[in-house]
Amino acid sequence: MNKEFFEAVAIMEKEKGIPAEYLYEKIQNAIVVAIKKEYNGKDVI
């Protein structure tokens, strides 16, 4: 991931009070769902 991504997460953590680890977890889950959808539900991860 790039520097801008981590900066955006840090800004959301600071401005919205959402813990960075929570954001990373939710982003990771969203990526897993998107990949499974792309591969017709196959567990490719």
LINWOMO-V327408 format. One record per residue. N is the residue number from 1. RES is the residue in one letter. PHI is phi as a letter, one per 40 degrees, with the letter a starting at -180 (none if undefined). OMEGA is omega in whole degrees, 0 to 359 (none if undefined). Layout:
BEGIN
N_RES_PHI_OMEGA / N_RES_PHI_OMEGA
END
This chain:
BEGIN
1_M_none_185 / 2_N_b_184 / 3_K_d_182 / 4_E_c_178 / 5_F_c_181 / 6_F_c_176 / 7_E_c_179 / 8_A_c_178 / 9_V_c_179 / 10_A_c_179 / 11_I_c_178 / 12_M_c_179 / 13_E_c_183 / 14_K_c_186 / 15_E_c_184 / 16_K_b_180 / 17_G_g_179 / 18_I_c_181 / 19_P_d_182 / 20_A_d_181 / 21_E_c_177 / 22_Y_c_179 / 23_L_c_179 / 24_Y_c_180 / 25_E_c_181 / 26_K_c_177 / 27_I_c_179 / 28_Q_c_179 / 29_N_c_179 / 30_A_c_178 / 31_I_c_179 / 32_V_c_180 / 33_V_c_180 / 34_A_c_180 / 35_I_c_179 / 36_K_c_178 / 37_K_c_180 / 38_E_c_182 / 39_Y_b_175 / 40_N_f_174 / 41_G_g_179 / 42_K_c_180 / 43_D_c_184 / 44_V_c_183 / 45_I_c_none
END
